[in-house]
Amino acid sequence: MAGAVTSIRVVIADDDPDIRALVAIAVRKAGFELVAETIDGTSAWESIQATQPDLVVLDVSMPGMTGLEVTTLIRAEQSLAGLRVALLSAGVDDTSRQTGMDVGADVYLTKPFSPRDLALRLGELMS
C-alpha cells in the first residue's frame, strides 16, 4: 500500500490502574497504537524488548524497576536508539524533573494530567 501511514506503537507502564487507563485513553486519542500495558518496570522492559515500540510512557515510581531505571536500560540498548521516552511523575520539583531528563527521557510530565493534554504532548513528541 503506497502512502500508508505506519502507526506509532506505544508501551505504557504504571502501577496505578486508573492512571494507566487515562494514559491508554490519551495514547488512543493521539491516534497511536497501544501495544502493551504493564504494571511495573520489569514487565515494561520485557514488553519494550518484545514489541520494539516507537514510544514508551513510564511512571517514575513503580514496583520492580522504576521508570528511571527502565529509561537507563533503554538508552544503553543500541537497538532502541530511536525510542522516545515520556516519564510521568507526581514529583513536580526541579530535582525530580532534572533526574528524569538526565537519564534520557525525551519529556517529563507531571501528574495529575488530563488525557487531552497528554495526547497533545505525546503528539508533539512524535511529530
N, C-alpha and C positions, 0 to 999 in steps of 0.2 A: 504494500500500500504506500504509494508515493505521498509524501506530505503528512504522513501520520505523526501525531504528536505522542512522544513517549511520555507516559505518565510518571510523575515523580513519586518514588516509592519511599515510604516513611515507616520507621520503627519508633514506638513510644514506650517509655518506661516511667512508671510512677507507682508507688506502693499504695496510694490513696485511690480507691475505685471511683470516687466522684470526680477527682481531678483528672484521672485517666479518661473518663467518659467525656469531660469537657475538652480535653486535648484532642480526642478522637473526632469530636464534632468539628473542632477548628481545622483539623487536617482535611477532613472531607469538604468543609466549606471553602477551603483554599483550592479545592479541585485535585487534591493529591490522593494517592492510593495508600491506604493503611495496610502494611504487610505483616505487622506484628504488634501486639500489645503485651507488655511484660510488667511484672510487679516488683522486680528487683534488678540490681545492676548485673548480677551474674547471668540471669536469663536474657537480659538486654544484650550483653556481649555475645552470647551464643546466637541470638537472633540476628544480630548485625553480621556476624561471620557467615551465617547460613543464607541470609537474604540479600546481602550486599546492597543496602538501601542507598538512596540519594541524600536523605535527611534523617536525623535522629533527634528526638525531643526527650531529654533526660531530666528527671528530678535530681536535684543535687543530693538530697538526703534520702537514701534508700537502704534497705537491708542488703546484706551481701556486700557488693561493691557499690560505692557511691557514684553519682553521675560524674564527679570529678575524676574518679579512678577509671571509669569507662572511657571518658574523653581522653585521658592519658594513654590508654591502650590503643584507642582509635588512631591517635596522632603518631604512635610508634609503628603502626602497621602500614607498610608501603601500599598495599593493595586497596587501602581505604583512604588514600590521599585526597580524593575529591569529595569525600563525605562531609556534609555540612552538619554542624552540631549546635543545637539550641538547648541551653540549660535553663531549667525552671527552678526557682527557689523562693522560699519565704524570706531568705536573707537579703534585705534591701540595703545593707550598709555597703560603703565603697570597698571595704576589705573583701567581703564575700564576692562582690562583682569582679574585683580585680583578680582574685584567685581563680574564678571561672574563666576569665579571659586568658590568664597566664597558662592554664593547662591546655588551651587551644580551642575553647568554644568560639563559634562564629558570632553568637549572640547570647546574652544573659538576660533572661526575662523574669520578672517577679510575679509572685502570687500575692493576692488574687488577680485574676485576669478575666476578661470577657472572651468567649470563643471568637467573637467577631474581630476583636483587636488582635488576638493571637493569630487568626487566619491571615489577617493583613500583614503582620510581621513575618510570618512564615513565607507568605507570597513574595514579600520584598527580598527576603533572604535568598530565595531560589530563582529570582529573576535576573 
